[in-house]
Amino acid sequence: MIDLEKITGLVHLYLQEVVQAGDVAVDATAGNGNDTLFLAHRVGEKGKVYAFDIQEQALKITEQKLKEAGMVKRAVFILDSHEKVLEYVKVPIKAAVFNLGYLPGGNKSIITKPSTTVTALAECYKLLLPGGIITVTVYVGHAGGEEERLRIEEFSQKIPDREGYVIKHEFLNRPQTYPKLYIIGKRRNCG
Ligand code: SAM
């Protein structure tokens, strides 16, 4: 069951609505593999999930998680930075998931960076099909997190209304440092 009290719950709620069997999706920050696994469930046997991470450790955990679920063939594991997404993904995508920051339980200095994050978002937006979404979970409690969030807002505000939409979620009764979620969608009839 989806837990609406958590950002990950909201992310999965959106993905569940949008990603269907046979679709292609990108997990831009594979980490411990939870989002890759969720996407693999959604895309089914005929779909594909491209999972990026710059840490071998993260991709190994992710691959193992998919193996245990019998879904390893549904994913491609890419040890490279997500702003190079166009070098690896040559087909349109239905969704991309960004869960920024550092690997939970890992090295906290290996972290997403504002400029590469925004480039990766822009590249994923190019690949996004009409009706598709990009989910972006942003953590502002660490150094650089707030700058990353502002750069994402700046990018989002430049998306023309006729082409796409951006929704921001935040918990108003939790500390300001609690993660925020952005949903960047491409309109179904944007041409
Ligand atoms: N979504 C993951 C999950 O379900 O467990 C959690 C992701 S974790 C918060 C962030 C991940 O982003 C880390 O594993 C980190 O190595 C990765 N990362 C940092 N910079 C990156 C980059 N430029 N390209 C791809 N991954 C990156």
Boltz pocket constraint, residues with backbone or C-beta under 6 A from the ligand:
constraints:
  - pocket:
      binder: B
      contacts: [[A, 28], [A, 29], [A, 30], [A, 31], [A, 32], [A, 33], [A, 34], [A, 35], [A, 36], [A, 52], [A, 53], [A, 54], [A, 55], [A, 58], [A, 80], [A, 81], [A, 82], [A, 83], [A, 99], [A, 100], [A, 101], [A, 102], [A, 103], [A, 104], [A, 110], [A, 111], [A, 112], [A, 113], [A, 116]]
      max_distance: 6.0
